[in-house]
Amino acid sequence: MEELFVLVKKIPSGTVVGYGAIGRILPNRVSGLVVGRWMHHCPPNLPWWRVLGGDGSIKIDKLDPEAGLLQRQKLIAEGVTFNNDKVDEEFFFPAEALLTLGD
């Protein structure tokens, strides 16, 4: 899980990465579903709201509508826009690039 949290911390403000995309670049690859479960345990200082479904949808709102609303609000505050409840494609950051970013 620690490797996941290191990557999430690197996601630039105003961008998002899909659960599955992050799972594929971890040293021990995991599915997007596993990434989603691990995200429930992330430290409070991580930008958890920048991780969402690969289709741009907010997945947490099914489990916790308030958290889903908070995620949407935080993304909008960073300049991210939505179209039909999905983040516009232009805001997706390539997960592989997280591997080359410094801390």
C-alpha positions in Angstrom: 0.0 0.0 0.0 2.9 2.4 0.7 3.9 2.4 -2.9 0.4 3.4 -3.9 0.4 6.3 -1.4 3.8 7.5 -2.8 2.3 7.7 -6.3 -0.9 9.3 -5.2 1.1 12.0 -3.5 2.7 12.9 -6.8 -0.5 13.4 -8.8 -0.4 17.1 -9.9 -3.1 19.4 -8.8 -5.8 19.8 -11.4 -5.3 16.3 -12.8 -6.7 12.9 -12.1 -5.5 9.3 -12.5 -7.7 6.2 -12.8 -7.6 3.4 -10.2 -6.6 0.8 -12.7 -3.9 3.0 -14.3 -2.2 3.3 -10.9 -2.7 -0.4 -10.2 -0.8 -1.3 -13.4 2.3 0.8 -12.5 2.7 -0.5 -9.0 5.8 -2.8 -8.5 3.3 -5.6 -7.8 0.5 -4.9 -10.1 -3.1 -4.9 -8.7 -6.5 -4.2 -10.1 -8.3 -1.0 -9.9 -10.7 -2.6 -7.5 -7.8 -3.3 -5.1 -6.5 0.3 -5.5 -10.0 1.5 -4.6 -10.0 -0.6 -1.4 -6.6 0.6 -0.4 -7.6 4.2 -1.0 -10.0 3.9 1.9 -6.9 3.6 4.2 -4.8 6.4 2.8 -3.4 9.0 5.1 -5.4 12.3 5.4 -2.6 14.4 3.8 -2.8 12.6 0.5 -4.8 14.0 -2.5 -7.2 11.0 -2.6 -9.7 13.0 -4.6 -7.4 12.9 -7.7 -8.0 9.1 -8.1 -11.2 8.0 -9.7 -12.6 5.6 -12.2 -10.8 5.1 -15.5 -13.9 6.5 -17.3 -13.7 9.7 -15.3 -16.5 8.9 -12.9 -16.5 9.3 -9.2 -16.9 5.8 -7.8 -16.8 6.5 -4.0 -20.3 8.2 -4.2 -22.0 4.8 -4.4 -20.5 3.8 -1.0 -20.4 7.3 0.6 -22.4 10.1 -1.2 -20.9 12.8 1.0 -17.4 11.7 0.1 -18.3 11.6 -3.6 -19.6 15.2 -3.3 -16.4 16.3 -1.5 -14.3 14.6 -4.2 -16.2 16.5 -6.9 -15.9 19.8 -5.0 -12.1 19.4 -4.5 -11.6 18.6 -8.1 -13.6 21.6 -9.3 -11.7 23.8 -6.9 -8.5 22.6 -8.7 -10.0 23.6 -12.1 -11.1 20.2 -13.2 -14.3 20.1 -15.2 -17.0 17.5 -15.6 -19.2 16.5 -18.5 -22.1 14.2 -17.8 -20.7 13.5 -14.3 -17.4 12.4 -15.7 -14.1 14.3 -15.6 -13.1 15.5 -19.0 -10.4 13.5 -20.7 -7.9 16.4 -20.9 -7.5 16.3 -17.1 -6.1 12.7 -17.0 -2.5 12.6 -16.1 -0.6 9.6 -17.5 0.1 7.2 -14.6 3.4 6.1 -16.0 4.7 9.7 -15.7 4.2 9.5 -11.9 7.2 7.1 -11.9 9.5 9.8 -13.2 8.3 12.7 -11.0 10.3 13.6 -7.8 8.8 13.6 -4.4 
